[in-house]
Amino acid sequence: MKLHIHIGLAVAALSSCGPQRQPEQHANQNISAPTPPSASASRASSNSSPEVVRPSGEHAPPPAASLPEPKGPIDPKSAEAAGQVVQHYGALIEQKKWDDAAKLWGSSDAAAKFDTSLKSNQENHLEIGKPGRPEGAAGSIYLSVPVTLYGKDAQGKQFRLKGTMILRRVNDVPGSTEAQRHWHIERIDRGGTD
C-alpha cells in the first residue's frame, strides 16, 4: 500500500510541474539550409537528431524542424520543384557563385544582365514568398514567386527590393529537350522597395 501511495505522489508531483523547457542546446537547431538536402540526407539527419530525455526518464521526440522535409522524391514538374530552383538561386547569389547561378536561368544573357546589378553588392540575400499557381501558355508552364532581395550595396548601405521571379518550363511536347522540361528562371520583375 505504501508503494502505491509513493508512486501516486511522484506522478502527481511530476504532472503538476507544468511543461518542461527544452535544454538550450536544442534551441538553435532549426537552421534552414539554402538548398534542400537530398532525400537520403534528410533521412540521415532525422536519424541522428539528439533525443530529448525529460526528468521523468520518458523519451520525447527531437524538436521539429522549422520547415517540413519533403517525403520522397519531388516531382520535377511540380511547383515545389520550381520553389527549389528559387531557393538554390538565392543560395548561389549569397555565396557569389555567379556562373552556377546563371545556369538556373533560361537565357544566359538575361542572367548576366540581372546578375550585373548584384555583383557589386557587398551582400545579397533572397527572401522567398509563397509560389502562385502554375499557368499554361503556348506549350509552356509559368509560375510566379514573390521574392525580396536584400543586403548591402557596394557602399555598405542596406537595401531591400521586392519583385516577382517568373519561372518557366516547357510542357512534355515532342521535340522538347530534358533541360527545357525542367524549371528555370525566365525573368525577375522588380516591384519597388520595402
C-alpha positions in Angstrom: 0.0 0.0 0.0 2.8 2.4 0.9 4.4 1.7 -2.5 1.2 2.7 -4.4 1.0 6.0 -2.4 4.6 6.9 -3.1 4.2 6.2 -6.8 1.0 8.2 -6.9 2.6 11.1 -5.2 5.6 11.0 -7.5 3.3 11.0 -10.6 1.2 13.9 -9.2 4.3 15.9 -8.4 5.7 15.4 -11.9 2.5 16.2 -13.6 2.0 19.4 -11.6 5.3 20.8 -12.7 3.9 22.1 -16.0 5.5 21.8 -19.4 9.2 21.1 -19.4 11.6 23.5 -21.1 13.9 22.1 -23.7 17.6 22.4 -23.0 19.2 25.5 -24.5 21.5 23.4 -26.8 18.4 22.4 -28.9 17.0 26.0 -29.3 19.2 26.8 -32.3 18.8 23.6 -34.3 16.1 25.0 -36.6 18.5 26.2 -39.1 17.2 26.2 -42.7 19.7 25.4 -45.4 19.8 27.4 -48.6 19.3 24.4 -50.7 17.2 21.4 -49.7 19.1 18.2 -48.8 18.6 15.1 -50.8 16.1 12.5 -49.6 18.9 10.3 -48.3 20.5 13.2 -46.4 17.2 14.2 -44.7 16.7 10.6 -43.6 20.3 10.5 -42.2 19.8 13.8 -40.4 16.5 12.8 -38.9 18.0 9.5 -37.6 20.9 11.4 -36.0 18.8 14.0 -34.2 19.5 14.2 -30.5 16.9 12.6 -28.3 15.4 14.7 -25.5 15.0 13.0 -22.1 12.6 14.5 -19.7 13.3 14.5 -16.0 10.8 11.7 -15.6 13.1 9.5 -17.7 10.5 9.5 -20.5 11.9 9.9 -24.0 10.4 12.7 -26.2 10.9 13.3 -29.9 13.5 15.8 -31.0 12.4 19.3 -31.7 10.6 19.7 -35.0 12.3 21.4 -37.9 11.1 24.9 -39.0 10.1 23.6 -42.4 8.9 20.0 -43.1 11.2 18.0 -45.3 9.7 16.6 -48.4 8.6 13.0 -48.1 10.1 11.0 -51.0 11.2 12.4 -54.4 9.9 15.7 -55.6 8.1 15.7 -59.0 10.3 17.9 -61.2 7.2 19.3 -62.8 5.7 20.5 -59.5 5.5 24.0 -58.0 7.7 22.6 -55.2 10.5 21.9 -57.7 10.2 25.4 -59.0 10.5 26.7 -55.4 13.7 24.7 -55.0 15.1 26.5 -58.1 14.4 29.8 -56.4 16.0 28.6 -53.1 19.0 27.4 -54.9 19.4 30.6 -56.8 19.2 32.6 -53.6 21.9 30.4 -52.0 24.2 30.8 -55.0 23.9 34.6 -55.2 24.5 34.8 -51.5 27.8 32.9 -52.0 28.6 35.0 -55.1 28.7 31.8 -57.3 27.6 33.8 -60.4 28.4 31.1 -63.0 26.3 28.5 -61.2 23.5 31.0 -60.6 23.4 31.8 -64.3 22.8 28.1 -65.1 19.4 28.3 -63.4 18.2 30.9 -66.0 16.7 30.0 -69.3 18.8 32.7 -71.0 22.5 33.3 -70.2 22.0 36.9 -71.5 19.1 37.6 -69.1 21.1 36.0 -66.2 24.2 38.2 -67.0 22.0 41.4 -67.2 20.4 40.7 -63.9 23.5 39.5 -62.1 25.5 42.5 -63.1 23.3 44.6 -60.9 24.1 42.3 -57.9 27.8 41.6 -58.4 29.0 45.0 -56.9 26.9 44.5 -53.8 28.7 43.5 -50.6 25.9 41.2 -49.6 22.9 39.6 -51.4 20.1 37.6 -49.8 16.8 36.4 -51.1 13.5 36.0 -49.2 11.0 33.7 -50.9 7.3 34.1 -50.7 4.6 31.5 -51.4 4.6 30.4 -55.1 1.5 31.1 -57.2 -0.3 28.5 -59.2 1.3 27.2 -62.4 -0.3 28.7 -65.6 0.0 27.3 -69.1 0.6 29.3 -72.2 1.8 28.3 -75.7 3.4 25.0 -74.8 5.0 26.2 -71.6 4.1 26.4 -67.9 4.8 29.6 -65.9 5.0 30.1 -62.2 5.4 33.3 -60.3 7.2 33.5 -56.9 7.2 36.7 -54.9 10.8 37.5 -53.7 12.5 40.2 -51.7 16.2 40.9 -52.5 18.1 42.5 -49.6 21.6 43.0 -48.4 24.3 45.7 -48.6 25.2 47.7 -51.7 28.8 48.5 -52.8 28.9 51.4 -50.3 27.7 49.2 -47.4 24.2 50.7 -47.3 21.4 48.3 -46.7 18.8 47.8 -49.4 15.5 45.9 -49.7 13.8 45.4 -53.1 10.6 43.5 -53.8 9.9 41.6 -57.0 8.5 38.6 -58.7 10.5 35.8 -60.1 8.9 34.2 -63.1 9.9 30.5 -63.7 9.1 28.6 -66.9 9.3 25.0 -68.1 8.3 23.6 -71.5 5.5 21.1 -71.5 6.2 17.5 -72.5 5.8 18.3 -76.2 7.6 16.4 -79.0 11.0 17.9 -79.8 11.5 19.4 -76.3 14.7 18.6 -74.5 15.1 17.3 -71.0 16.6 20.6 -69.9 13.7 22.6 -71.3 11.2 20.4 -69.4 12.8 21.5 -66.0 12.0 24.8 -64.3 14.3 27.7 -65.0 14.2 31.4 -64.3 12.6 33.3 -67.1 12.9 36.8 -65.6 12.7 38.8 -62.4 10.3 41.7 -62.4 11.2 44.3 -59.8 8.4 45.7 -57.8 9.9 48.5 -55.7 11.4 48.9 -52.2 10.2 47.8 -48.9 
